């Protein structure tokens, strides 16, 4: 149920009309999208600012730059572990209550990160910060999905993404400026005023949407999925680090066993925390699979690019941030093109074509060398951001094309879990590939050839999405995109 003003509105009815705010006035989905985007803005700004600051933080903590990937992975691990519980929690306590609490936890974790004195304390603080992040965006997206008609969902997702993209645009230059002219700790403390604003906006304008459900929280499934995801991610992270095989191998084994036990448990449980039955829906299954391959590359790039520009090119943090902002600018420029492109070509054709172009564009970054002019590097990153952002908009929309409202909370939890898992894998794989390349070349610090191998590895994985994209039906998501599926069928070969 959704308590709005003085009345009670069933969650299933929010798709039919815009919910009321606390003052009783109707509001459109744009306002909801912009408020949810405030949380996404804070999360994305934090991630991109931190990526720019990693080399400086590594020097202060007296560790190798590649070891700082643990600070990124611990945050993403918390997301992967706790996001599965977000849908049930929102249905149980109400979207507004959970959303506000999540922002407060995220801000508290940010403050703790700023007071970290070692890599170990930073990892713990980042994990706590990630618990708040695990609830913020999935719950906000759930509110939006329940408030928007399917024909408006592409536009709604674009409205959600546009302010959120300002975070990655501002992140690199802001992070570079903070690290160069202030103290890196301020990259976390700037979340405090933004979080306070988010709490106020959520209280005033977000309905406390609930879903009438008798299902119990799947405690066994939560524990098994947490053990599986945590063990596998950290096992992969440690597997390429010298002297850590004795920890990595048992973690990987525990992860495989726990994952297998969860699969058995999910088949015998009526309402598992990660509902595998959702994968029987073709549009949802293909979006999860294709998006996973693409996000592995996308998760690696914010980790690799600042290291490449600062350690190999020798740029300052501020100069590095001014270059990597190109990816976010490309993403922002795409948002106006998403709806007409999807309407013209449909989801299957658009995803298949861009599934080839985007990995090829990222492959070019493996060729960056000192002889490249910075404007050329900027343009390549701009194109990468444009193509990848279009892929994400398409995947994030078509995934819910055939999901019933009664299963929407479970779908958002499941989808967001695999989003964060794939981003975590991107960091793990790229850090492992970079470390192994350094060993192979005998380098004590990463050099251009090492980065080329790491970038090549994660980019090759994203090409696998092409085989998934061709499996979408010609008319997949036609109600959302407005694409003429009959015309596509006539144009397609038999």
Secondary structure, 3 states (H helix, E strand, C coil): CEEECCEEECHHHCCCCCCECCCCCECCHHHHHHHHHHHHHHHHHHHHHHHHHHHHHHHHHCCCHHHHHHHHHHHHHHHHHHHHHHHHHHHHHCHHHHHHHHHHHHHHHHHHHHCCCCHHHHHHHHHHHHHHHHHHHHHHHHHHHCCCCHHHHHHHHHHHHHHHHHHHHHHHHHHHHHHHHCCCCHHHHCHHHHHHHHHHHHHHHCCEECCCCCCCCCHHHHHHHHHHHHHHHHHHHHHCCCCCHHHHHHHHHHHHHHHHHHHHHHHHCCCCCCCHHHHHCHHHHHHHHHHHHHHHHHHHHHHHHHHHHHHHCCCCHHHHHHHHHHHHHHHHHHHHHHHHHHHHHHHHHHHHHHHHHHHHHHHHHCCCCCCCCHHHHHHHHHHHHHHHHHHHHHHHHHCCCCCCHHHHHHHHHHHHHHHHHHHHHHHHHHHHHHHHHHHHHCCCCCCHHHHHHHHHHHHHHHCCHHHHHCCCCCCCCHHHHCCCHHHHHHHCCC
